[in-house]
């Protein structure tokens, strides 16, 4: 009697009873498809979901499904086309992550690419590490996608289902109010500037005093009041409060630095490229110039960045000082990816350069050194961040706090300088810091930045116009 053969169904049941052989599955075509279409292209997101690394990335719904779909299609399309499509998805993935993280909008794509040559990305250890991960995972993915014959035997349905599940988990985990998705929609939201909200704009230019507006790079609204007090303590020093009333508040922000500039200088949310072509004369510098003020801007980075040398004169600045000119005096640079003059070195130069006219001055200072990623150890302030971030909860936030403290110390110097003050002064953040750490972002209120207004006390004499003595409070 011939031996009895097991039916395929019986064999399948026997294998099921024996349990799933995970090591064998790892060598299967389906595992190869999972690696190429889900795991490797999304490795950074997977690591953040598992809490293996503290990196904050926005939801990547479109990209996750695009990689999975490409892996399925790669089995039957020419490999050259697979490479082209993969690189296109990768480019979109990178741009999406950067744009959402830094509050940019699609219309700024060409401008951002053009300005990228001003940024020294590979001076930043963080950006070098991220670039290395992207290159390694992309190379491995393309190598796996080349194995088309093996991929043809894979379970496509399993990958598609896993992709949908991972997309949902990624969205729920990474969606956050700290990502300014509303940047894409904020054009119809009523504009609110700190200059208006604080009363600064209504007073500027009406009393002969100098006017100073300081827009601080990435100055977010810290959730811990003690941390906030440690950062802004220089302007609450008794020497300052003896001469100034200090009021504080917050304002809603959208977008990146140039959006912050247009918000405070021109009371608009329109892009600077369009607005300055036709409405530059409505901006604060131009209005103050009409009132007899000499206007000056100071920025520690290159004049080429966002064509500031072209549109600053249009909005009313008589004199512009950029990094190329400032470094001749300071002879010191700070930062890595955004290398420029050190903000802490600028107050004496601002005072010196403000003497270019005997008219009352409007001085606009756009700071630089707290642009992400920051370089540790370059601040004049030392909070001991390398040992313990303390109340700032995260080393990167602590390092930024040291640099912000330097800015507030510089503002207090300008406020007390007899050739500048007493002046009408406003300090405000452009946007919250676009940190790559979820824990670091959590130290800030979402969607708002702080402002500080320094108003000369009654009896203070304007530098550029004598006033009759009055009783002091």
C-alpha beads as a LAMMPS data file, in Angstrom:
LAMMPS data file: protein, C-alpha beads

473 atoms
472 bonds

1 atom types
1 bond types

-500.0 500.0 xlo xhi
-500.0 500.0 ylo yhi
-500.0 500.0 zlo zhi

Masses

1 110.0

Atoms # bond

1 1 1 0.000 0.000 0.000
2 1 1 1.589 3.325 -1.027
3 1 1 2.421 5.834 1.746
4 1 1 -0.252 8.404 2.496
5 1 1 0.561 11.951 1.448
6 1 1 -0.458 14.953 3.560
7 1 1 -2.766 17.413 1.869
8 1 1 -1.686 21.087 1.592
9 1 1 -4.488 22.015 4.008
10 1 1 -3.213 19.518 6.590
11 1 1 0.322 20.779 6.182
12 1 1 -0.872 24.377 6.721
13 1 1 -2.772 23.358 9.874
14 1 1 0.267 21.527 11.185
15 1 1 2.454 24.594 10.586
16 1 1 -0.099 26.790 12.325
17 1 1 -0.165 24.492 15.354
18 1 1 3.629 24.609 15.436
19 1 1 3.469 28.417 15.739
20 1 1 4.770 31.301 13.686
21 1 1 8.434 30.936 12.820
22 1 1 9.622 34.548 13.130
23 1 1 13.264 33.892 12.080
24 1 1 11.991 32.172 8.964
25 1 1 9.598 35.065 8.252
26 1 1 12.501 37.515 8.396
27 1 1 13.991 35.690 5.407
28 1 1 10.706 35.712 3.498
29 1 1 9.744 37.889 0.512
30 1 1 7.069 39.584 2.637
31 1 1 9.660 40.689 5.189
32 1 1 11.743 42.104 2.365
33 1 1 8.718 44.059 1.128
34 1 1 8.014 45.366 4.653
35 1 1 11.623 46.533 5.000
36 1 1 11.641 48.322 1.636
37 1 1 8.158 49.811 1.793
38 1 1 7.602 50.558 5.462
39 1 1 10.490 50.109 7.886
40 1 1 13.555 51.652 6.238
41 1 1 11.910 54.750 4.668
42 1 1 10.187 55.513 7.985
43 1 1 12.917 54.404 10.370
44 1 1 13.204 57.785 12.082
45 1 1 9.466 57.971 12.701
46 1 1 9.396 54.409 14.003
47 1 1 12.212 55.188 16.432
48 1 1 10.355 58.242 17.745
49 1 1 7.146 56.246 18.209
50 1 1 8.950 53.714 20.329
51 1 1 10.611 56.415 22.410
52 1 1 14.039 55.165 21.339
53 1 1 15.138 58.680 20.405
54 1 1 13.768 62.093 21.330
55 1 1 13.200 63.506 17.849
56 1 1 10.111 65.472 16.902
57 1 1 8.803 65.082 13.350
58 1 1 5.382 66.068 11.988
59 1 1 2.851 63.476 10.783
60 1 1 3.991 62.036 7.439
61 1 1 0.736 60.489 6.251
62 1 1 1.236 61.034 2.514
63 1 1 4.877 59.965 2.575
64 1 1 4.251 56.731 4.484
65 1 1 1.602 55.553 2.033
66 1 1 3.658 56.743 -0.939
67 1 1 6.656 54.619 0.094
68 1 1 4.411 51.569 0.607
69 1 1 2.705 52.059 -2.747
70 1 1 6.034 52.420 -4.522
71 1 1 7.324 49.190 -2.969
72 1 1 4.278 47.371 -4.352
73 1 1 4.618 48.923 -7.810
74 1 1 8.399 48.439 -7.902
75 1 1 7.881 44.723 -8.501
76 1 1 6.591 45.346 -12.026
77 1 1 7.899 48.726 -13.211
78 1 1 11.418 49.401 -14.579
79 1 1 13.992 49.831 -11.841
80 1 1 15.106 53.186 -13.255
81 1 1 11.557 54.477 -12.819
82 1 1 11.518 53.093 -9.266
83 1 1 14.651 55.084 -8.424
84 1 1 13.203 58.292 -9.894
85 1 1 9.928 57.895 -8.023
86 1 1 11.682 57.045 -4.767
87 1 1 13.903 60.138 -4.976
88 1 1 10.832 62.273 -5.728
89 1 1 9.007 60.921 -2.668
90 1 1 12.139 61.378 -0.551
91 1 1 12.482 65.010 -1.690
92 1 1 8.845 65.677 -0.836
93 1 1 9.305 63.932 2.522
94 1 1 12.310 66.087 3.437
95 1 1 10.682 69.315 2.279
96 1 1 7.429 68.521 4.088
97 1 1 9.271 67.812 7.343
98 1 1 11.376 70.976 7.104
99 1 1 8.505 73.221 6.021
100 1 1 6.169 72.116 8.802
101 1 1 8.924 72.131 11.434
102 1 1 10.052 75.664 10.544
103 1 1 6.634 77.115 9.742
104 1 1 7.238 77.661 6.033
105 1 1 4.569 77.548 3.325
106 1 1 4.687 75.992 -0.172
107 1 1 4.903 79.413 -1.831
108 1 1 8.265 79.902 -0.110
109 1 1 9.803 76.793 -1.746
110 1 1 11.853 78.567 -4.403
111 1 1 12.940 81.256 -1.966
112 1 1 14.007 78.647 0.608
113 1 1 15.998 76.679 -1.965
114 1 1 17.677 79.840 -3.163
115 1 1 18.573 80.896 0.384
116 1 1 19.901 77.438 1.312
117 1 1 23.328 78.405 -0.024
118 1 1 23.643 80.885 2.860
119 1 1 23.242 78.110 5.448
120 1 1 26.156 75.883 6.499
121 1 1 24.146 72.729 7.166
122 1 1 27.105 70.435 7.649
123 1 1 28.592 72.558 10.413
124 1 1 25.777 71.240 12.579
125 1 1 26.364 67.792 14.147
126 1 1 22.589 67.279 14.269
127 1 1 22.110 67.905 10.561
128 1 1 25.124 65.737 9.726
129 1 1 23.637 62.858 11.734
130 1 1 20.203 63.255 10.121
131 1 1 21.772 63.376 6.636
132 1 1 23.759 60.212 7.350
133 1 1 20.603 58.366 8.446
134 1 1 18.712 59.468 5.324
135 1 1 21.537 58.417 2.986
136 1 1 21.964 55.023 4.677
137 1 1 18.262 54.144 4.785
138 1 1 17.681 55.373 1.224
139 1 1 20.566 53.309 -0.137
140 1 1 19.350 50.193 1.692
141 1 1 15.773 50.740 0.466
142 1 1 16.828 51.062 -3.169
143 1 1 18.956 47.934 -2.873
144 1 1 15.968 45.975 -1.579
145 1 1 13.665 47.358 -4.262
146 1 1 16.104 46.060 -6.878
147 1 1 15.235 42.473 -5.865
148 1 1 12.076 42.431 -7.937
149 1 1 11.798 38.681 -8.401
150 1 1 11.758 38.143 -4.654
151 1 1 9.284 40.975 -4.064
152 1 1 6.835 39.412 -6.535
153 1 1 6.285 36.528 -4.071
154 1 1 5.504 38.863 -1.139
155 1 1 2.125 39.398 0.529
156 1 1 1.076 42.805 -0.814
157 1 1 -2.089 42.960 1.275
158 1 1 -0.129 42.612 4.495
159 1 1 2.081 45.575 3.612
160 1 1 -0.899 47.747 2.654
161 1 1 -2.715 46.944 5.895
162 1 1 0.412 47.570 7.966
163 1 1 0.925 50.872 6.148
164 1 1 -2.583 52.049 7.023
165 1 1 -2.129 51.087 10.672
166 1 1 1.268 52.782 10.907
167 1 1 -0.089 55.914 9.206
168 1 1 -2.835 56.199 11.809
169 1 1 -0.450 55.617 14.719
170 1 1 2.044 58.123 13.300
171 1 1 -0.645 60.791 12.918
172 1 1 -2.092 60.341 16.405
173 1 1 1.362 60.313 17.999
174 1 1 2.982 63.186 16.107
175 1 1 0.154 65.648 15.484
176 1 1 0.817 68.646 17.728
177 1 1 -0.325 72.263 18.125
178 1 1 3.370 73.170 18.010
179 1 1 3.340 72.480 14.272
180 1 1 1.894 75.507 12.537
181 1 1 -0.411 73.767 10.076
182 1 1 -2.474 76.953 10.279
183 1 1 0.346 78.722 8.440
184 1 1 -1.270 77.400 5.291
185 1 1 -4.591 78.948 6.300
186 1 1 -3.603 81.933 8.412
187 1 1 -4.001 84.467 5.619
188 1 1 -7.637 85.017 6.567
189 1 1 -6.998 85.233 10.318
190 1 1 -7.107 88.831 11.641
191 1 1 -3.562 90.122 12.133
192 1 1 -2.399 90.741 15.685
193 1 1 1.013 92.268 16.330
194 1 1 2.788 92.920 19.592
195 1 1 3.430 96.471 18.379
196 1 1 -0.334 97.071 18.342
197 1 1 -1.337 94.906 21.285
198 1 1 1.219 96.436 23.657
199 1 1 0.419 100.028 22.696
200 1 1 3.973 100.489 21.403
201 1 1 2.974 101.460 17.869
202 1 1 0.473 104.079 19.029
203 1 1 3.162 105.915 21.021
204 1 1 6.182 105.396 18.751
205 1 1 7.236 108.655 17.156
206 1 1 4.815 110.898 19.080
207 1 1 7.100 112.194 21.821
208 1 1 10.547 112.691 20.284
209 1 1 12.032 109.672 22.042
210 1 1 14.138 107.103 20.258
211 1 1 12.218 103.973 19.298
212 1 1 13.718 100.467 19.479
213 1 1 12.137 97.268 18.196
214 1 1 13.983 94.007 18.911
215 1 1 12.710 90.898 17.129
216 1 1 14.270 87.924 18.903
217 1 1 14.977 84.778 16.915
218 1 1 12.942 81.777 18.142
219 1 1 11.914 83.418 21.429
220 1 1 9.065 81.137 22.487
221 1 1 6.672 81.491 25.409
222 1 1 8.098 79.285 28.173
223 1 1 5.460 77.444 30.182
224 1 1 7.444 77.579 33.443
225 1 1 7.198 81.080 35.009
226 1 1 10.485 80.523 36.881
227 1 1 12.289 79.677 33.641
228 1 1 10.826 82.771 32.006
229 1 1 11.984 84.962 34.915
230 1 1 15.500 83.579 34.624
231 1 1 15.628 84.449 30.927
232 1 1 14.197 87.987 31.061
233 1 1 15.658 89.030 34.438
234 1 1 18.014 91.720 32.989
235 1 1 15.130 94.021 31.997
236 1 1 13.618 93.682 35.475
237 1 1 16.828 94.832 37.111
238 1 1 16.239 97.744 39.502
239 1 1 18.378 100.056 37.376
240 1 1 16.022 99.457 34.446
241 1 1 12.720 99.479 36.315
242 1 1 13.753 102.720 38.016
243 1 1 13.600 104.392 34.597
244 1 1 11.057 102.201 32.775
245 1 1 7.716 100.554 33.330
246 1 1 7.912 97.013 31.991
247 1 1 4.752 95.369 30.695
248 1 1 4.524 91.896 29.207
249 1 1 2.119 89.773 27.211
250 1 1 1.854 87.345 24.328
251 1 1 0.847 87.428 20.703
252 1 1 -0.217 84.753 18.217
253 1 1 2.323 83.991 15.521
254 1 1 2.250 82.258 12.148
255 1 1 5.120 81.210 9.941
256 1 1 8.846 81.825 10.040
257 1 1 11.069 84.831 10.769
258 1 1 10.078 86.962 7.788
259 1 1 6.434 86.464 8.794
260 1 1 7.350 87.803 12.222
261 1 1 9.062 90.778 10.599
262 1 1 6.061 91.593 8.447
263 1 1 3.773 91.180 11.458
264 1 1 5.636 93.704 13.591
265 1 1 7.013 96.091 10.968
266 1 1 4.116 96.186 8.522
267 1 1 1.111 94.819 10.411
268 1 1 0.431 92.192 7.752
269 1 1 0.628 88.481 7.134
270 1 1 1.327 88.828 3.434
271 1 1 4.707 87.545 2.176
272 1 1 7.351 90.238 2.060
273 1 1 7.934 89.646 -1.673
274 1 1 4.411 90.757 -2.553
275 1 1 3.637 93.272 0.179
276 1 1 6.763 95.399 -0.127
277 1 1 6.255 95.901 -3.861
278 1 1 3.164 98.024 -3.340
279 1 1 2.674 98.793 0.357
280 1 1 6.165 99.410 1.741
281 1 1 5.311 102.988 2.661
282 1 1 2.693 101.763 5.153
283 1 1 5.280 99.995 7.323
284 1 1 6.446 101.367 10.664
285 1 1 9.942 102.509 9.533
286 1 1 8.473 104.483 6.644
287 1 1 5.823 106.032 8.905
288 1 1 8.433 107.082 11.453
289 1 1 10.656 108.485 8.725
290 1 1 7.743 110.708 7.680
291 1 1 7.657 111.983 11.270
292 1 1 11.286 113.070 11.070
293 1 1 12.998 109.948 12.400
294 1 1 16.226 108.457 11.099
295 1 1 15.730 104.712 10.672
296 1 1 18.303 101.957 11.077
297 1 1 18.224 98.134 10.950
298 1 1 20.755 95.703 12.429
299 1 1 21.076 91.976 11.660
300 1 1 24.073 89.732 12.349
301 1 1 23.563 87.503 9.308
302 1 1 24.157 88.074 5.607
303 1 1 22.259 90.730 3.693
304 1 1 21.588 88.091 1.028
305 1 1 19.304 86.075 3.312
306 1 1 15.744 86.724 2.165
307 1 1 16.984 89.706 0.103
308 1 1 16.795 91.974 3.137
309 1 1 19.155 94.452 1.514
310 1 1 16.520 94.923 -1.204
311 1 1 13.276 95.236 0.751
312 1 1 14.523 96.892 3.956
313 1 1 14.991 100.254 2.146
314 1 1 11.530 99.828 0.605
315 1 1 9.848 99.602 4.031
316 1 1 11.641 102.760 5.166
317 1 1 15.144 102.048 6.496
318 1 1 17.759 104.730 5.842
319 1 1 20.683 102.630 7.064
320 1 1 21.147 98.835 7.182
321 1 1 23.886 96.976 9.033
322 1 1 24.417 93.304 8.184
323 1 1 26.896 90.640 9.188
324 1 1 29.351 91.397 6.378
325 1 1 29.880 94.919 7.755
326 1 1 29.484 94.169 11.469
327 1 1 32.153 91.445 11.578
328 1 1 34.786 94.001 10.595
329 1 1 34.278 95.521 14.040
330 1 1 33.444 92.521 16.216
331 1 1 35.915 90.089 14.595
332 1 1 33.981 87.243 16.247
333 1 1 31.422 84.804 14.864
334 1 1 28.799 82.626 16.527
335 1 1 26.567 79.761 15.399
336 1 1 27.156 76.759 13.171
337 1 1 24.565 76.254 10.435
338 1 1 23.660 79.966 10.678
339 1 1 27.080 81.497 11.257
340 1 1 27.056 85.227 11.873
341 1 1 28.146 87.984 14.211
342 1 1 27.519 87.347 17.914
343 1 1 24.419 89.190 19.138
344 1 1 26.016 89.948 22.507
345 1 1 28.704 92.028 20.755
346 1 1 26.260 94.381 19.039
347 1 1 25.057 96.953 21.642
348 1 1 28.201 99.135 21.446
349 1 1 28.029 99.058 17.655
350 1 1 24.349 99.961 17.679
351 1 1 25.065 102.939 19.933
352 1 1 27.985 104.048 17.774
353 1 1 26.163 103.642 14.466
354 1 1 23.023 105.366 15.782
355 1 1 25.023 108.600 15.803
356 1 1 24.797 108.747 11.996
357 1 1 22.009 111.306 12.379
358 1 1 21.027 113.950 14.925
359 1 1 17.368 113.141 14.350
360 1 1 15.469 110.878 16.758
361 1 1 16.122 107.262 15.797
362 1 1 14.104 104.169 15.030
363 1 1 16.394 101.192 15.625
364 1 1 15.266 97.741 14.488
365 1 1 17.382 94.803 15.677
366 1 1 16.719 91.301 14.330
367 1 1 18.748 88.854 16.438
368 1 1 20.357 85.678 15.080
369 1 1 22.213 83.347 17.443
370 1 1 19.189 81.453 18.795
371 1 1 18.390 80.105 15.354
372 1 1 18.010 76.318 15.582
373 1 1 20.349 74.507 15.867
374 1 1 22.191 76.583 18.482
375 1 1 25.875 76.202 19.275
376 1 1 26.567 75.463 22.959
377 1 1 29.144 77.419 24.916
378 1 1 28.949 80.689 22.961
379 1 1 26.703 82.659 25.314
380 1 1 28.038 85.251 27.744
381 1 1 25.550 83.827 30.276
382 1 1 26.266 80.488 31.936
383 1 1 23.353 78.531 33.399
384 1 1 25.439 75.350 33.684
385 1 1 23.465 73.635 30.926
386 1 1 26.191 71.102 30.169
387 1 1 25.746 69.617 33.647
388 1 1 22.045 70.059 34.339
389 1 1 19.372 71.925 32.338
390 1 1 17.545 72.617 35.604
391 1 1 14.214 74.411 35.298
392 1 1 14.533 74.429 31.510
393 1 1 14.072 70.614 31.495
394 1 1 16.109 70.107 28.313
395 1 1 19.702 70.927 27.437
396 1 1 18.867 72.577 24.102
397 1 1 16.243 74.825 25.717
398 1 1 18.752 75.731 28.432
399 1 1 21.392 76.630 25.824
400 1 1 18.894 78.844 24.002
401 1 1 17.895 80.431 27.313
402 1 1 21.507 81.493 27.886
403 1 1 21.537 83.274 24.526
404 1 1 18.127 84.860 25.118
405 1 1 19.405 86.126 28.469
406 1 1 22.292 87.736 26.565
407 1 1 19.773 89.536 24.341
408 1 1 17.799 90.862 27.313
409 1 1 21.059 91.990 28.916
410 1 1 21.883 93.824 25.673
411 1 1 18.447 95.462 25.625
412 1 1 18.967 96.682 29.188
413 1 1 22.304 98.207 28.137
414 1 1 20.645 100.054 25.275
415 1 1 17.806 101.208 27.535
416 1 1 20.246 102.680 30.041
417 1 1 22.703 104.171 27.565
418 1 1 22.374 107.970 27.849
419 1 1 22.816 108.447 24.100
420 1 1 19.861 106.121 23.365
421 1 1 17.490 106.173 26.316
422 1 1 15.018 106.814 27.630
423 1 1 13.495 105.172 24.583
424 1 1 10.269 103.477 23.628
425 1 1 11.336 99.796 23.476
426 1 1 9.561 96.630 22.371
427 1 1 11.080 93.138 22.527
428 1 1 9.141 90.288 20.895
429 1 1 9.740 86.788 19.544
430 1 1 9.321 86.031 15.864
431 1 1 8.148 82.443 16.387
432 1 1 8.571 79.568 18.828
433 1 1 11.802 77.553 18.516
434 1 1 11.456 74.791 15.862
435 1 1 13.339 72.299 17.995
436 1 1 13.819 68.729 16.784
437 1 1 12.983 67.347 20.230
438 1 1 9.449 66.558 21.375
439 1 1 10.411 67.049 25.025
440 1 1 12.050 70.392 24.253
441 1 1 9.023 71.684 22.330
442 1 1 6.828 70.784 25.280
443 1 1 8.541 73.512 27.346
444 1 1 6.749 76.191 25.279
445 1 1 3.147 77.303 24.835
446 1 1 1.972 76.421 21.338
447 1 1 1.173 79.174 18.840
448 1 1 2.227 82.246 20.851
449 1 1 5.361 84.288 21.519
450 1 1 6.068 86.724 24.374
451 1 1 6.492 90.473 24.148
452 1 1 8.007 92.998 26.560
453 1 1 7.414 96.727 26.389
454 1 1 9.692 99.171 28.183
455 1 1 7.987 102.548 28.623
456 1 1 9.969 105.483 30.027
457 1 1 8.621 106.649 33.369
458 1 1 7.166 110.096 33.715
459 1 1 9.857 112.715 33.961
460 1 1 12.304 110.916 31.691
461 1 1 13.853 113.339 29.219
462 1 1 13.980 112.326 25.562
463 1 1 17.508 112.340 24.185
464 1 1 16.598 114.155 21.010
465 1 1 14.078 116.676 22.335
466 1 1 14.242 118.587 25.622
467 1 1 11.148 118.401 27.782
468 1 1 9.989 120.360 30.775
469 1 1 10.667 118.565 34.081
470 1 1 7.698 116.759 35.580
471 1 1 7.155 114.966 38.833
472 1 1 8.441 111.393 38.817
473 1 1 6.416 108.468 40.077

Bonds

1 1 1 2
2 1 2 3
3 1 3 4
4 1 4 5
5 1 5 6
6 1 6 7
7 1 7 8
8 1 8 9
9 1 9 10
10 1 10 11
11 1 11 12
12 1 12 13
13 1 13 14
14 1 14 15
15 1 15 16
16 1 16 17
17 1 17 18
18 1 18 19
19 1 19 20
20 1 20 21
21 1 21 22
22 1 22 23
23 1 23 24
24 1 24 25
25 1 25 26
26 1 26 27
27 1 27 28
28 1 28 29
29 1 29 30
30 1 30 31
31 1 31 32
32 1 32 33
33 1 33 34
34 1 34 35
35 1 35 36
36 1 36 37
37 1 37 38
38 1 38 39
39 1 39 40
40 1 40 41
41 1 41 42
42 1 42 43
43 1 43 44
44 1 44 45
45 1 45 46
46 1 46 47
47 1 47 48
48 1 48 49
49 1 49 50
50 1 50 51
51 1 51 52
52 1 52 53
53 1 53 54
54 1 54 55
55 1 55 56
56 1 56 57
57 1 57 58
58 1 58 59
59 1 59 60
60 1 60 61
61 1 61 62
62 1 62 63
63 1 63 64
64 1 64 65
65 1 65 66
66 1 66 67
67 1 67 68
68 1 68 69
69 1 69 70
70 1 70 71
71 1 71 72
72 1 72 73
73 1 73 74
74 1 74 75
75 1 75 76
76 1 76 77
77 1 77 78
78 1 78 79
79 1 79 80
80 1 80 81
81 1 81 82
82 1 82 83
83 1 83 84
84 1 84 85
85 1 85 86
86 1 86 87
87 1 87 88
88 1 88 89
89 1 89 90
90 1 90 91
91 1 91 92
92 1 92 93
93 1 93 94
94 1 94 95
95 1 95 96
96 1 96 97
97 1 97 98
98 1 98 99
99 1 99 100
100 1 100 101
101 1 101 102
102 1 102 103
103 1 103 104
104 1 104 105
105 1 105 106
106 1 106 107
107 1 107 108
108 1 108 109
109 1 109 110
110 1 110 111
111 1 111 112
112 1 112 113
113 1 113 114
114 1 114 115
115 1 115 116
116 1 116 117
117 1 117 118
118 1 118 119
119 1 119 120
120 1 120 121
121 1 121 122
122 1 122 123
123 1 123 124
124 1 124 125
125 1 125 126
126 1 126 127
127 1 127 128
128 1 128 129
129 1 129 130
130 1 130 131
131 1 131 132
132 1 132 133
133 1 133 134
134 1 134 135
135 1 135 136
136 1 136 137
137 1 137 138
138 1 138 139
139 1 139 140
140 1 140 141
141 1 141 142
142 1 142 143
143 1 143 144
144 1 144 145
145 1 145 146
146 1 146 147
147 1 147 148
148 1 148 149
149 1 149 150
150 1 150 151
151 1 151 152
152 1 152 153
153 1 153 154
154 1 154 155
155 1 155 156
156 1 156 157
157 1 157 158
158 1 158 159
159 1 159 160
160 1 160 161
161 1 161 162
162 1 162 163
163 1 163 164
164 1 164 165
165 1 165 166
166 1 166 167
167 1 167 168
168 1 168 169
169 1 169 170
170 1 170 171
171 1 171 172
172 1 172 173
173 1 173 174
174 1 174 175
175 1 175 176
176 1 176 177
177 1 177 178
178 1 178 179
179 1 179 180
180 1 180 181
181 1 181 182
182 1 182 183
183 1 183 184
184 1 184 185
185 1 185 186
186 1 186 187
187 1 187 188
188 1 188 189
189 1 189 190
190 1 190 191
191 1 191 192
192 1 192 193
193 1 193 194
194 1 194 195
195 1 195 196
196 1 196 197
197 1 197 198
198 1 198 199
199 1 199 200
200 1 200 201
201 1 201 202
202 1 202 203
203 1 203 204
204 1 204 205
205 1 205 206
206 1 206 207
207 1 207 208
208 1 208 209
209 1 209 210
210 1 210 211
211 1 211 212
212 1 212 213
213 1 213 214
214 1 214 215
215 1 215 216
216 1 216 217
217 1 217 218
218 1 218 219
219 1 219 220
220 1 220 221
221 1 221 222
222 1 222 223
223 1 223 224
224 1 224 225
225 1 225 226
226 1 226 227
227 1 227 228
228 1 228 229
229 1 229 230
230 1 230 231
231 1 231 232
232 1 232 233
233 1 233 234
234 1 234 235
235 1 235 236
236 1 236 237
237 1 237 238
238 1 238 239
239 1 239 240
240 1 240 241
241 1 241 242
242 1 242 243
243 1 243 244
244 1 244 245
245 1 245 246
246 1 246 247
247 1 247 248
248 1 248 249
249 1 249 250
250 1 250 251
251 1 251 252
252 1 252 253
253 1 253 254
254 1 254 255
255 1 255 256
256 1 256 257
257 1 257 258
258 1 258 259
259 1 259 260
260 1 260 261
261 1 261 262
262 1 262 263
263 1 263 264
264 1 264 265
265 1 265 266
266 1 266 267
267 1 267 268
268 1 268 269
269 1 269 270
270 1 270 271
271 1 271 272
272 1 272 273
273 1 273 274
274 1 274 275
275 1 275 276
276 1 276 277
277 1 277 278
278 1 278 279
279 1 279 280
280 1 280 281
281 1 281 282
282 1 282 283
283 1 283 284
284 1 284 285
285 1 285 286
286 1 286 287
287 1 287 288
288 1 288 289
289 1 289 290
290 1 290 291
291 1 291 292
292 1 292 293
293 1 293 294
294 1 294 295
295 1 295 296
296 1 296 297
297 1 297 298
298 1 298 299
299 1 299 300
300 1 300 301
301 1 301 302
302 1 302 303
303 1 303 304
304 1 304 305
305 1 305 306
306 1 306 307
307 1 307 308
308 1 308 309
309 1 309 310
310 1 310 311
311 1 311 312
312 1 312 313
313 1 313 314
314 1 314 315
315 1 315 316
316 1 316 317
317 1 317 318
318 1 318 319
319 1 319 320
320 1 320 321
321 1 321 322
322 1 322 323
323 1 323 324
324 1 324 325
325 1 325 326
326 1 326 327
327 1 327 328
328 1 328 329
329 1 329 330
330 1 330 331
331 1 331 332
332 1 332 333
333 1 333 334
334 1 334 335
335 1 335 336
336 1 336 337
337 1 337 338
338 1 338 339
339 1 339 340
340 1 340 341
341 1 341 342
342 1 342 343
343 1 343 344
344 1 344 345
345 1 345 346
346 1 346 347
347 1 347 348
348 1 348 349
349 1 349 350
350 1 350 351
351 1 351 352
352 1 352 353
353 1 353 354
354 1 354 355
355 1 355 356
356 1 356 357
357 1 357 358
358 1 358 359
359 1 359 360
360 1 360 361
361 1 361 362
362 1 362 363
363 1 363 364
364 1 364 365
365 1 365 366
366 1 366 367
367 1 367 368
368 1 368 369
369 1 369 370
370 1 370 371
371 1 371 372
372 1 372 373
373 1 373 374
374 1 374 375
375 1 375 376
376 1 376 377
377 1 377 378
378 1 378 379
379 1 379 380
380 1 380 381
381 1 381 382
382 1 382 383
383 1 383 384
384 1 384 385
385 1 385 386
386 1 386 387
387 1 387 388
388 1 388 389
389 1 389 390
390 1 390 391
391 1 391 392
392 1 392 393
393 1 393 394
394 1 394 395
395 1 395 396
396 1 396 397
397 1 397 398
398 1 398 399
399 1 399 400
400 1 400 401
401 1 401 402
402 1 402 403
403 1 403 404
404 1 404 405
405 1 405 406
406 1 406 407
407 1 407 408
408 1 408 409
409 1 409 410
410 1 410 411
411 1 411 412
412 1 412 413
413 1 413 414
414 1 414 415
415 1 415 416
416 1 416 417
417 1 417 418
418 1 418 419
419 1 419 420
420 1 420 421
421 1 421 422
422 1 422 423
423 1 423 424
424 1 424 425
425 1 425 426
426 1 426 427
427 1 427 428
428 1 428 429
429 1 429 430
430 1 430 431
431 1 431 432
432 1 432 433
433 1 433 434
434 1 434 435
435 1 435 436
436 1 436 437
437 1 437 438
438 1 438 439
439 1 439 440
440 1 440 441
441 1 441 442
442 1 442 443
443 1 443 444
444 1 444 445
445 1 445 446
446 1 446 447
447 1 447 448
448 1 448 449
449 1 449 450
450 1 450 451
451 1 451 452
452 1 452 453
453 1 453 454
454 1 454 455
455 1 455 456
456 1 456 457
457 1 457 458
458 1 458 459
459 1 459 460
460 1 460 461
461 1 461 462
462 1 462 463
463 1 463 464
464 1 464 465
465 1 465 466
466 1 466 467
467 1 467 468
468 1 468 469
469 1 469 470
470 1 470 471
471 1 471 472
472 1 472 473
